[in-house]
Amino acid sequence: MLKSAMIVVFLAQVSLGQIINLQPYAIEPGSLTVSGISAGAAMATQFHVAFSADVNGVGIFAGIPYGCAKGSLAVALNCMSSPFLTSVPTLIDRTDGFAQDGTIDPTSNMSGDRVYVFHGTRDSTVNNRNGEQVVEFYQNYLSTSDIATEFTIAAEHCQPTDNFGGECNRQNTDNYINDCDYRGAFLALNHLYGGSLLPDMTAVPESNLFQFDQAEFFGGRPESYSMDSVGYIYIPTECKDPTRYCKLHVVLHGCLQSSQEIGDVFVKNAGYLEVAESNAIILLFPQVVKTPVSNPNACFDWWGYAGNDYDLKTGVQMDAIYQMCKRLGL
């Protein structure tokens, strides 16, 4: 199944600090994937399921199954702490209903996609039973052989790396990145791209990291939807050649990990940039901001604070990220 088209345009290099407008690249057909941690993982699952005609796989770190919150913050909190209250068959029926009425892409598009699921055994924020429920949800739509899991590491609620962050089994509220001697970003991306990636040993030129104008994708009013005016994009050195086909991957931060909260710490240290530089993968890092009442922790919308259609194709954050991908050449 062909899930992408190709457009070729060259974007001139500018230094980090200048804000650019997104422009198209030569995006490899069928290469769009997404990953995230915690609320970002929930958003990544939403993005994959809703736009499955274009998205070919998802990496889920400490996440929950699609639609678990059912538009309610109270239910969302139950999803996190009490997954025994979650009925995965009910979530599957809900998903199938959305597909039938056209508010998400047909679920048949997920067949053949790849899913990677990580959940630490010491997670005190999102109960690790959620990882098993994510697998149960996806087994309804794709082959078990396309799902890779890691449920054995004594990790707290975190993005796991092999070289940065706090102790693996302790909560790190500074940035929720923990050194678990585990290359989470590489292993997720390697699975999503069929085990074809080169080891992430290449130095990362900071000049390849840019800030881009996010506001234009929200009608110039991103704060109305708890989104920042700028996001980040990483363009690998090889991808600056307008004839070079490159993959496209969207990375979604967790609560309290946005640039408003921790600057570029997540973007630079979650382990993605090295993989991207070695393997010609363009990385898009959308950014959330907190709003005092509805979203005080700067989370992506996975319970409906920005609208009742938050997990559908028409959801304002969902559609905006999709339009960013379209602009890049999807």
Contacts in CASP RR format, 6 or more apart in sequence:
PFRMAT RR
TARGET T0000
AUTHOR 0000-0000-0000
METHOD contacts of the structure
MODEL  1
MLKSAMIVVFLAQVSLGQIINLQPYAIEPGSLTVSGISAGAAMATQFHVA
FSADVNGVGIFAGIPYGCAKGSLAVALNCMSSPFLTSVPTLIDRTDGFAQ
DGTIDPTSNMSGDRVYVFHGTRDSTVNNRNGEQVVEFYQNYLSTSDIATE
FTIAAEHCQPTDNFGGECNRQNTDNYINDCDYRGAFLALNHLYGGSLLPD
MTAVPESNLFQFDQAEFFGGRPESYSMDSVGYIYIPTECKDPTRYCKLHV
VLHGCLQSSQEIGDVFVKNAGYLEVAESNAIILLFPQVVKTPVSNPNACF
DWWGYAGNDYDLKTGVQMDAIYQMCKRLGL
1 109 0 8 1.000
2 29 0 8 1.000
2 30 0 8 1.000
3 29 0 8 1.000
3 30 0 8 1.000
3 32 0 8 1.000
3 53 0 8 1.000
3 54 0 8 1.000
3 55 0 8 1.000
3 56 0 8 1.000
3 109 0 8 1.000
4 27 0 8 1.000
4 28 0 8 1.000
4 29 0 8 1.000
4 30 0 8 1.000
4 31 0 8 1.000
4 32 0 8 1.000
4 54 0 8 1.000
4 330 0 8 1.000
5 27 0 8 1.000
5 29 0 8 1.000
5 329 0 8 1.000
5 330 0 8 1.000
6 26 0 8 1.000
6 27 0 8 1.000
6 28 0 8 1.000
6 29 0 8 1.000
6 245 0 8 1.000
6 329 0 8 1.000
7 24 0 8 1.000
7 25 0 8 1.000
7 26 0 8 1.000
7 27 0 8 1.000
7 329 0 8 1.000
8 24 0 8 1.000
8 25 0 8 1.000
8 26 0 8 1.000
8 242 0 8 1.000
8 243 0 8 1.000
9 23 0 8 1.000
9 24 0 8 1.000
9 25 0 8 1.000
9 242 0 8 1.000
10 240 0 8 1.000
10 242 0 8 1.000
11 20 0 8 1.000
11 23 0 8 1.000
11 25 0 8 1.000
11 235 0 8 1.000
11 240 0 8 1.000
13 207 0 8 1.000
13 235 0 8 1.000
13 240 0 8 1.000
14 20 0 8 1.000
14 210 0 8 1.000
15 207 0 8 1.000
16 206 0 8 1.000
16 207 0 8 1.000
16 209 0 8 1.000
16 210 0 8 1.000
16 211 0 8 1.000
17 211 0 8 1.000
18 210 0 8 1.000
18 211 0 8 1.000
19 211 0 8 1.000
19 212 0 8 1.000
19 213 0 8 1.000
19 230 0 8 1.000
20 210 0 8 1.000
20 211 0 8 1.000
20 212 0 8 1.000
20 213 0 8 1.000
20 233 0 8 1.000
21 212 0 8 1.000
21 213 0 8 1.000
21 216 0 8 1.000
22 212 0 8 1.000
22 213 0 8 1.000
22 233 0 8 1.000
22 324 0 8 1.000
22 327 0 8 1.000
22 328 0 8 1.000
23 327 0 8 1.000
23 328 0 8 1.000
24 327 0 8 1.000
24 328 0 8 1.000
24 329 0 8 1.000
25 235 0 8 1.000
25 239 0 8 1.000
25 242 0 8 1.000
25 246 0 8 1.000
25 248 0 8 1.000
25 282 0 8 1.000
25 328 0 8 1.000
25 329 0 8 1.000
26 239 0 8 1.000
26 242 0 8 1.000
26 243 0 8 1.000
26 244 0 8 1.000
26 245 0 8 1.000
26 246 0 8 1.000
27 245 0 8 1.000
27 246 0 8 1.000
27 247 0 8 1.000
27 248 0 8 1.000
27 282 0 8 1.000
27 328 0 8 1.000
27 329 0 8 1.000
27 330 0 8 1.000
28 245 0 8 1.000
28 246 0 8 1.000
28 247 0 8 1.000
28 248 0 8 1.000
30 54 0 8 1.000
30 56 0 8 1.000
31 56 0 8 1.000
31 193 0 8 1.000
31 246 0 8 1.000
31 247 0 8 1.000
31 248 0 8 1.000
32 54 0 8 1.000
32 55 0 8 1.000
32 56 0 8 1.000
32 247 0 8 1.000
32 248 0 8 1.000
32 249 0 8 1.000
32 250 0 8 1.000
32 325 0 8 1.000
32 330 0 8 1.000
33 55 0 8 1.000
33 56 0 8 1.000
33 57 0 8 1.000
33 58 0 8 1.000
33 59 0 8 1.000
33 114 0 8 1.000
33 189 0 8 1.000
33 192 0 8 1.000
33 193 0 8 1.000
33 247 0 8 1.000
33 248 0 8 1.000
33 249 0 8 1.000
33 250 0 8 1.000
34 44 0 8 1.000
34 47 0 8 1.000
34 48 0 8 1.000
34 55 0 8 1.000
34 57 0 8 1.000
34 58 0 8 1.000
34 59 0 8 1.000
34 249 0 8 1.000
34 250 0 8 1.000
34 251 0 8 1.000
34 252 0 8 1.000
35 41 0 8 1.000
35 44 0 8 1.000
35 58 0 8 1.000
35 59 0 8 1.000
35 60 0 8 1.000
35 61 0 8 1.000
35 116 0 8 1.000
35 185 0 8 1.000
35 188 0 8 1.000
35 189 0 8 1.000
35 192 0 8 1.000
35 249 0 8 1.000
35 250 0 8 1.000
35 251 0 8 1.000
35 252 0 8 1.000
36 43 0 8 1.000
36 44 0 8 1.000
36 59 0 8 1.000
36 60 0 8 1.000
36 61 0 8 1.000
36 251 0 8 1.000
36 252 0 8 1.000
36 253 0 8 1.000
36 254 0 8 1.000
37 61 0 8 1.000
37 62 0 8 1.000
37 63 0 8 1.000
37 158 0 8 1.000
37 159 0 8 1.000
37 176 0 8 1.000
37 252 0 8 1.000
37 253 0 8 1.000
37 254 0 8 1.000
37 257 0 8 1.000
37 270 0 8 1.000
38 61 0 8 1.000
38 62 0 8 1.000
38 63 0 8 1.000
38 125 0 8 1.000
38 126 0 8 1.000
38 157 0 8 1.000
38 176 0 8 1.000
38 254 0 8 1.000
38 255 0 8 1.000
38 299 0 8 1.000
39 252 0 8 1.000
39 254 0 8 1.000
39 255 0 8 1.000
39 299 0 8 1.000
39 300 0 8 1.000
39 302 0 8 1.000
40 63 0 8 1.000
40 252 0 8 1.000
40 253 0 8 1.000
40 254 0 8 1.000
40 299 0 8 1.000
40 300 0 8 1.000
40 302 0 8 1.000
41 59 0 8 1.000
41 60 0 8 1.000
41 61 0 8 1.000
41 62 0 8 1.000
41 63 0 8 1.000
41 64 0 8 1.000
41 252 0 8 1.000
41 254 0 8 1.000
42 63 0 8 1.000
42 64 0 8 1.000
42 68 0 8 1.000
42 69 0 8 1.000
42 300 0 8 1.000
42 302 0 8 1.000
43 252 0 8 1.000
43 300 0 8 1.000
43 301 0 8 1.000
43 302 0 8 1.000
43 317 0 8 1.000
43 318 0 8 1.000
44 58 0 8 1.000
44 59 0 8 1.000
44 60 0 8 1.000
44 250 0 8 1.000
44 252 0 8 1.000
45 58 0 8 1.000
45 60 0 8 1.000
45 63 0 8 1.000
45 64 0 8 1.000
45 65 0 8 1.000
45 66 0 8 1.000
45 134 0 8 1.000
46 66 0 8 1.000
46 67 0 8 1.000
46 302 0 8 1.000
46 310 0 8 1.000
46 311 0 8 1.000
46 318 0 8 1.000
47 55 0 8 1.000
47 58 0 8 1.000
47 250 0 8 1.000
47 252 0 8 1.000
47 318 0 8 1.000
47 321 0 8 1.000
47 322 0 8 1.000
48 55 0 8 1.000
48 57 0 8 1.000
48 58 0 8 1.000
48 110 0 8 1.000
48 113 0 8 1.000
49 66 0 8 1.000
49 95 0 8 1.000
49 104 0 8 1.000
49 107 0 8 1.000
49 110 0 8 1.000
49 311 0 8 1.000
50 98 0 8 1.000
50 103 0 8 1.000
50 104 0 8 1.000
50 105 0 8 1.000
50 311 0 8 1.000
50 312 0 8 1.000
50 313 0 8 1.000
50 318 0 8 1.000
51 104 0 8 1.000
51 105 0 8 1.000
51 313 0 8 1.000
51 318 0 8 1.000
51 322 0 8 1.000
52 104 0 8 1.000
52 105 0 8 1.000
52 106 0 8 1.000
52 107 0 8 1.000
52 109 0 8 1.000
52 110 0 8 1.000
52 113 0 8 1.000
53 105 0 8 1.000
53 106 0 8 1.000
53 109 0 8 1.000
54 105 0 8 1.000
54 322 0 8 1.000
54 325 0 8 1.000
54 330 0 8 1.000
55 113 0 8 1.000
56 113 0 8 1.000
56 114 0 8 1.000
56 192 0 8 1.000
57 113 0 8 1.000
57 114 0 8 1.000
57 115 0 8 1.000
57 192 0 8 1.000
58 113 0 8 1.000
58 115 0 8 1.000
58 116 0 8 1.000
58 192 0 8 1.000
59 115 0 8 1.000
59 116 0 8 1.000
59 117 0 8 1.000
59 118 0 8 1.000
59 188 0 8 1.000
59 192 0 8 1.000
60 115 0 8 1.000
60 116 0 8 1.000
60 117 0 8 1.000
60 118 0 8 1.000
60 131 0 8 1.000
60 134 0 8 1.000
61 118 0 8 1.000
61 119 0 8 1.000
61 158 0 8 1.000
61 159 0 8 1.000
61 160 0 8 1.000
61 184 0 8 1.000
61 188 0 8 1.000
62 118 0 8 1.000
62 119 0 8 1.000
62 120 0 8 1.000
62 123 0 8 1.000
62 125 0 8 1.000
62 126 0 8 1.000
62 130 0 8 1.000
62 157 0 8 1.000
62 158 0 8 1.000
63 119 0 8 1.000
63 126 0 8 1.000
63 130 0 8 1.000
63 131 0 8 1.000
63 134 0 8 1.000
64 79 0 8 1.000
64 80 0 8 1.000
64 83 0 8 1.000
64 86 0 8 1.000
64 126 0 8 1.000
64 130 0 8 1.000
64 131 0 8 1.000
64 133 0 8 1.000
64 134 0 8 1.000
64 302 0 8 1.000
65 86 0 8 1.000
65 88 0 8 1.000
65 91 0 8 1.000
65 130 0 8 1.000
65 133 0 8 1.000
65 134 0 8 1.000
65 136 0 8 1.000
65 137 0 8 1.000
66 91 0 8 1.000
66 95 0 8 1.000
66 137 0 8 1.000
66 311 0 8 1.000
67 91 0 8 1.000
67 94 0 8 1.000
67 95 0 8 1.000
67 302 0 8 1.000
67 311 0 8 1.000
68 75 0 8 1.000
68 76 0 8 1.000
68 79 0 8 1.000
68 86 0 8 1.000
68 91 0 8 1.000
68 130 0 8 1.000
68 133 0 8 1.000
69 75 0 8 1.000
69 76 0 8 1.000
69 79 0 8 1.000
69 302 0 8 1.000
69 303 0 8 1.000
69 304 0 8 1.000
70 94 0 8 1.000
71 303 0 8 1.000
71 304 0 8 1.000
71 308 0 8 1.000
71 310 0 8 1.000
71 311 0 8 1.000
72 303 0 8 1.000
73 303 0 8 1.000
73 304 0 8 1.000
73 305 0 8 1.000
75 303 0 8 1.000
76 302 0 8 1.000
76 303 0 8 1.000
78 85 0 8 1.000
78 86 0 8 1.000
79 85 0 8 1.000
79 86 0 8 1.000
79 130 0 8 1.000
80 125 0 8 1.000
80 126 0 8 1.000
80 127 0 8 1.000
80 130 0 8 1.000
81 126 0 8 1.000
81 127 0 8 1.000
82 127 0 8 1.000
83 127 0 8 1.000
83 129 0 8 1.000
83 130 0 8 1.000
83 133 0 8 1.000
84 129 0 8 1.000
86 130 0 8 1.000
86 133 0 8 1.000
88 133 0 8 1.000
88 136 0 8 1.000
88 137 0 8 1.000
91 137 0 8 1.000
92 137 0 8 1.000
92 140 0 8 1.000
95 104 0 8 1.000
95 107 0 8 1.000
95 137 0 8 1.000
96 107 0 8 1.000
98 104 0 8 1.000
98 312 0 8 1.000
99 105 0 8 1.000
99 106 0 8 1.000
99 107 0 8 1.000
103 309 0 8 1.000
103 312 0 8 1.000
103 313 0 8 1.000
103 314 0 8 1.000
104 312 0 8 1.000
104 313 0 8 1.000
105 313 0 8 1.000
107 141 0 8 1.000
110 138 0 8 1.000
110 141 0 8 1.000
110 142 0 8 1.000
111 141 0 8 1.000
111 142 0 8 1.000
111 143 0 8 1.000
112 142 0 8 1.000
112 143 0 8 1.000
112 146 0 8 1.000
113 142 0 8 1.000
113 146 0 8 1.000
114 146 0 8 1.000
114 147 0 8 1.000
114 148 0 8 1.000
114 191 0 8 1.000
114 192 0 8 1.000
114 194 0 8 1.000
115 134 0 8 1.000
115 135 0 8 1.000
115 138 0 8 1.000
115 142 0 8 1.000
115 146 0 8 1.000
115 147 0 8 1.000
115 148 0 8 1.000
116 147 0 8 1.000
116 148 0 8 1.000
116 149 0 8 1.000
116 187 0 8 1.000
116 188 0 8 1.000
116 191 0 8 1.000
116 192 0 8 1.000
117 131 0 8 1.000
117 134 0 8 1.000
117 135 0 8 1.000
117 147 0 8 1.000
117 148 0 8 1.000
117 149 0 8 1.000
117 150 0 8 1.000
117 151 0 8 1.000
118 149 0 8 1.000
118 150 0 8 1.000
118 151 0 8 1.000
118 153 0 8 1.000
118 155 0 8 1.000
118 160 0 8 1.000
118 184 0 8 1.000
118 188 0 8 1.000
119 126 0 8 1.000
119 128 0 8 1.000
119 130 0 8 1.000
119 131 0 8 1.000
119 150 0 8 1.000
119 151 0 8 1.000
120 128 0 8 1.000
120 150 0 8 1.000
120 151 0 8 1.000
120 153 0 8 1.000
120 154 0 8 1.000
120 155 0 8 1.000
120 156 0 8 1.000
121 128 0 8 1.000
121 151 0 8 1.000
121 152 0 8 1.000
121 153 0 8 1.000
121 154 0 8 1.000
121 155 0 8 1.000
122 154 0 8 1.000
122 155 0 8 1.000
122 156 0 8 1.000
122 169 0 8 1.000
123 155 0 8 1.000
123 156 0 8 1.000
123 157 0 8 1.000
124 156 0 8 1.000
124 157 0 8 1.000
124 171 0 8 1.000
125 156 0 8 1.000
125 157 0 8 1.000
125 171 0 8 1.000
126 157 0 8 1.000
128 151 0 8 1.000
131 149 0 8 1.000
131 151 0 8 1.000
132 151 0 8 1.000
135 147 0 8 1.000
135 149 0 8 1.000
138 147 0 8 1.000
139 147 0 8 1.000
148 187 0 8 1.000
148 191 0 8 1.000
150 182 0 8 1.000
150 187 0 8 1.000
153 160 0 8 1.000
153 168 0 8 1.000
153 180 0 8 1.000
153 182 0 8 1.000
154 168 0 8 1.000
154 169 0 8 1.000
155 168 0 8 1.000
155 169 0 8 1.000
155 178 0 8 1.000
155 180 0 8 1.000
155 182 0 8 1.000
156 168 0 8 1.000
156 169 0 8 1.000
156 170 0 8 1.000
156 171 0 8 1.000
156 172 0 8 1.000
156 178 0 8 1.000
157 171 0 8 1.000
157 176 0 8 1.000
158 166 0 8 1.000
158 168 0 8 1.000
158 172 0 8 1.000
158 176 0 8 1.000
158 177 0 8 1.000
158 178 0 8 1.000
158 180 0 8 1.000
159 176 0 8 1.000
159 177 0 8 1.000
159 178 0 8 1.000
159 184 0 8 1.000
159 185 0 8 1.000
159 257 0 8 1.000
159 266 0 8 1.000
159 270 0 8 1.000
160 168 0 8 1.000
160 178 0 8 1.000
160 180 0 8 1.000
160 182 0 8 1.000
160 184 0 8 1.000
161 177 0 8 1.000
161 178 0 8 1.000
161 179 0 8 1.000
161 180 0 8 1.000
161 182 0 8 1.000
161 183 0 8 1.000
161 184 0 8 1.000
161 185 0 8 1.000
161 269 0 8 1.000
161 270 0 8 1.000
161 271 0 8 1.000
162 179 0 8 1.000
162 180 0 8 1.000
162 181 0 8 1.000
162 182 0 8 1.000
162 183 0 8 1.000
162 184 0 8 1.000
163 179 0 8 1.000
164 177 0 8 1.000
164 179 0 8 1.000
164 269 0 8 1.000
164 271 0 8 1.000
165 172 0 8 1.000
165 175 0 8 1.000
165 177 0 8 1.000
165 178 0 8 1.000
165 179 0 8 1.000
165 269 0 8 1.000
166 172 0 8 1.000
166 174 0 8 1.000
166 177 0 8 1.000
166 178 0 8 1.000
166 179 0 8 1.000
167 178 0 8 1.000
167 179 0 8 1.000
168 178 0 8 1.000
168 179 0 8 1.000
168 180 0 8 1.000
168 181 0 8 1.000
168 182 0 8 1.000
170 178 0 8 1.000
172 178 0 8 1.000
173 256 0 8 1.000
174 262 0 8 1.000
175 257 0 8 1.000
175 262 0 8 1.000
175 265 0 8 1.000
175 266 0 8 1.000
175 269 0 8 1.000
176 254 0 8 1.000
176 256 0 8 1.000
176 257 0 8 1.000
177 265 0 8 1.000
177 266 0 8 1.000
177 269 0 8 1.000
177 270 0 8 1.000
183 200 0 8 1.000
183 271 0 8 1.000
184 271 0 8 1.000
185 200 0 8 1.000
185 270 0 8 1.000
185 271 0 8 1.000
185 272 0 8 1.000
185 275 0 8 1.000
186 197 0 8 1.000
186 199 0 8 1.000
186 200 0 8 1.000
186 271 0 8 1.000
186 274 0 8 1.000
186 275 0 8 1.000
189 197 0 8 1.000
189 249 0 8 1.000
189 272 0 8 1.000
189 275 0 8 1.000
189 279 0 8 1.000
189 281 0 8 1.000
190 196 0 8 1.000
190 197 0 8 1.000
192 249 0 8 1.000
193 247 0 8 1.000
193 279 0 8 1.000
197 275 0 8 1.000
197 278 0 8 1.000
197 279 0 8 1.000
198 278 0 8 1.000
198 279 0 8 1.000
199 278 0 8 1.000
200 271 0 8 1.000
200 274 0 8 1.000
200 275 0 8 1.000
200 277 0 8 1.000
200 278 0 8 1.000
200 279 0 8 1.000
201 274 0 8 1.000
201 278 0 8 1.000
202 274 0 8 1.000
202 277 0 8 1.000
202 278 0 8 1.000
203 277 0 8 1.000
204 273 0 8 1.000
204 274 0 8 1.000
204 277 0 8 1.000
205 237 0 8 1.000
205 277 0 8 1.000
208 234 0 8 1.000
208 235 0 8 1.000
208 236 0 8 1.000
208 237 0 8 1.000
208 277 0 8 1.000
209 232 0 8 1.000
209 233 0 8 1.000
209 234 0 8 1.000
209 264 0 8 1.000
209 267 0 8 1.000
209 268 0 8 1.000
209 273 0 8 1.000
210 232 0 8 1.000
210 233 0 8 1.000
210 234 0 8 1.000
210 235 0 8 1.000
211 230 0 8 1.000
211 231 0 8 1.000
211 232 0 8 1.000
211 233 0 8 1.000
212 230 0 8 1.000
212 231 0 8 1.000
212 232 0 8 1.000
212 233 0 8 1.000
213 229 0 8 1.000
213 230 0 8 1.000
214 222 0 8 1.000
214 227 0 8 1.000
214 228 0 8 1.000
214 229 0 8 1.000
214 230 0 8 1.000
214 231 0 8 1.000
214 286 0 8 1.000
214 287 0 8 1.000
214 320 0 8 1.000
214 324 0 8 1.000
215 221 0 8 1.000
215 222 0 8 1.000
215 229 0 8 1.000
215 230 0 8 1.000
217 320 0 8 1.000
217 321 0 8 1.000
217 323 0 8 1.000
217 324 0 8 1.000
218 224 0 8 1.000
218 225 0 8 1.000
218 227 0 8 1.000
218 316 0 8 1.000
218 320 0 8 1.000
222 228 0 8 1.000
222 229 0 8 1.000
222 289 0 8 1.000
223 229 0 8 1.000
223 289 0 8 1.000
223 291 0 8 1.000
225 301 0 8 1.000
225 306 0 8 1.000
225 316 0 8 1.000
225 317 0 8 1.000
225 320 0 8 1.000
226 288 0 8 1.000
226 289 0 8 1.000
226 290 0 8 1.000
226 291 0 8 1.000
226 294 0 8 1.000
226 295 0 8 1.000
226 298 0 8 1.000
226 301 0 8 1.000
226 305 0 8 1.000
226 306 0 8 1.000
227 286 0 8 1.000
227 287 0 8 1.000
227 288 0 8 1.000
227 289 0 8 1.000
227 317 0 8 1.000
227 320 0 8 1.000
228 258 0 8 1.000
228 259 0 8 1.000
228 260 0 8 1.000
228 287 0 8 1.000
228 288 0 8 1.000
228 289 0 8 1.000
230 259 0 8 1.000
230 287 0 8 1.000
231 259 0 8 1.000
231 285 0 8 1.000
231 286 0 8 1.000
231 287 0 8 1.000
232 259 0 8 1.000
232 264 0 8 1.000
232 267 0 8 1.000
232 283 0 8 1.000
232 284 0 8 1.000
232 285 0 8 1.000
232 287 0 8 1.000
233 282 0 8 1.000
233 283 0 8 1.000
233 284 0 8 1.000
233 285 0 8 1.000
234 267 0 8 1.000
234 272 0 8 1.000
234 273 0 8 1.000
234 276 0 8 1.000
234 277 0 8 1.000
234 282 0 8 1.000
234 283 0 8 1.000
234 285 0 8 1.000
235 282 0 8 1.000
236 246 0 8 1.000
236 276 0 8 1.000
236 277 0 8 1.000
236 279 0 8 1.000
236 280 0 8 1.000
236 281 0 8 1.000
236 282 0 8 1.000
237 277 0 8 1.000
238 244 0 8 1.000
238 246 0 8 1.000
238 280 0 8 1.000
239 246 0 8 1.000
239 280 0 8 1.000
239 282 0 8 1.000
244 280 0 8 1.000
245 280 0 8 1.000
246 280 0 8 1.000
246 281 0 8 1.000
246 282 0 8 1.000
247 279 0 8 1.000
247 280 0 8 1.000
247 281 0 8 1.000
247 282 0 8 1.000
248 281 0 8 1.000
248 282 0 8 1.000
248 284 0 8 1.000
248 325 0 8 1.000
248 328 0 8 1.000
248 329 0 8 1.000
248 330 0 8 1.000
249 272 0 8 1.000
249 276 0 8 1.000
249 281 0 8 1.000
249 282 0 8 1.000
249 283 0 8 1.000
249 284 0 8 1.000
250 283 0 8 1.000
250 284 0 8 1.000
250 285 0 8 1.000
250 286 0 8 1.000
250 321 0 8 1.000
250 325 0 8 1.000
251 267 0 8 1.000
251 270 0 8 1.000
251 272 0 8 1.000
251 283 0 8 1.000
251 284 0 8 1.000
251 285 0 8 1.000
252 286 0 8 1.000
252 300 0 8 1.000
253 266 0 8 1.000
253 285 0 8 1.000
253 287 0 8 1.000
253 288 0 8 1.000
253 300 0 8 1.000
254 266 0 8 1.000
254 299 0 8 1.000
254 300 0 8 1.000
255 297 0 8 1.000
255 298 0 8 1.000
255 299 0 8 1.000
256 262 0 8 1.000
256 297 0 8 1.000
256 298 0 8 1.000
257 265 0 8 1.000
257 266 0 8 1.000
257 298 0 8 1.000
258 266 0 8 1.000
258 287 0 8 1.000
258 288 0 8 1.000
258 289 0 8 1.000
258 290 0 8 1.000
258 298 0 8 1.000
259 266 0 8 1.000
259 267 0 8 1.000
259 287 0 8 1.000
260 287 0 8 1.000
260 288 0 8 1.000
260 289 0 8 1.000
260 290 0 8 1.000
260 298 0 8 1.000
261 290 0 8 1.000
261 298 0 8 1.000
266 285 0 8 1.000
267 273 0 8 1.000
267 285 0 8 1.000
272 283 0 8 1.000
273 283 0 8 1.000
275 281 0 8 1.000
276 282 0 8 1.000
276 283 0 8 1.000
282 328 0 8 1.000
284 321 0 8 1.000
284 324 0 8 1.000
284 325 0 8 1.000
284 328 0 8 1.000
286 317 0 8 1.000
286 320 0 8 1.000
286 321 0 8 1.000
286 324 0 8 1.000
288 295 0 8 1.000
288 298 0 8 1.000
288 299 0 8 1.000
288 300 0 8 1.000
289 298 0 8 1.000
290 296 0 8 1.000
290 297 0 8 1.000
290 298 0 8 1.000
291 305 0 8 1.000
294 305 0 8 1.000
294 306 0 8 1.000
295 301 0 8 1.000
295 305 0 8 1.000
300 317 0 8 1.000
301 307 0 8 1.000
301 310 0 8 1.000
301 315 0 8 1.000
301 316 0 8 1.000
301 317 0 8 1.000
302 310 0 8 1.000
302 311 0 8 1.000
303 310 0 8 1.000
304 310 0 8 1.000
304 311 0 8 1.000
306 315 0 8 1.000
306 316 0 8 1.000
306 317 0 8 1.000
307 315 0 8 1.000
307 316 0 8 1.000
309 315 0 8 1.000
310 316 0 8 1.000
310 317 0 8 1.000
310 318 0 8 1.000
311 318 0 8 1.000
312 318 0 8 1.000
313 319 0 8 1.000
313 322 0 8 1.000
END
